[in-house]
Amino acid sequence: MTSKSYSTLEEFTISDWVNRIAEDTAEYLTPRTRRKMKSDYFGSKK
């Protein structure tokens, strides 16, 4: 994961960690409404 040797986690900068972990862009989803969940549930039962 790293090319440098860190003796403690505190020496590893947060921005480097975030950039290495985040490979893709973040995807934020809005919560589904109860009406949508209900229609999906009953639609899948058919």
N, C-alpha and C positions, 0 to 999 in steps of 0.2 A: 504494500500500500504506500509506503514512503521510501524515498531514496536516502533520507538522512536518518541517523539513529538518534532517537529522543529517549532520554532516560525517564522522563515522566510525561504524563498526559498534558500537564500544564505548559510544557515547552512546545507542544504541537499547537500551532495557531488555529483558531476556529475557522477563519476564512479558508485556509488550506484544506481543512477537514471537510467543510461544506462543499467546496469545489470538487474534491475527489469523490465524495459520496454521490452528489447530484450529477447523474449522467445526462438525464433529459430535463426538459423544462417541467416545472410543477404544473399539475393539472388540478384546478379547483372546481369541484362539482357542487352544484346547489342541491340542497336536500329535496327529495321528492315529496310532493304533496300527498296527503292521505288519499285523495281522489285518484291520483295516478297509481299509487301502490295498490289500491283496491281494484282498479281496472286491470292492472297487470296480473294480479292474483287470479281474478275470475276469468280473464282472458286465457290464461295458461291452463285452466281446468278443462277447457273444451276439447 
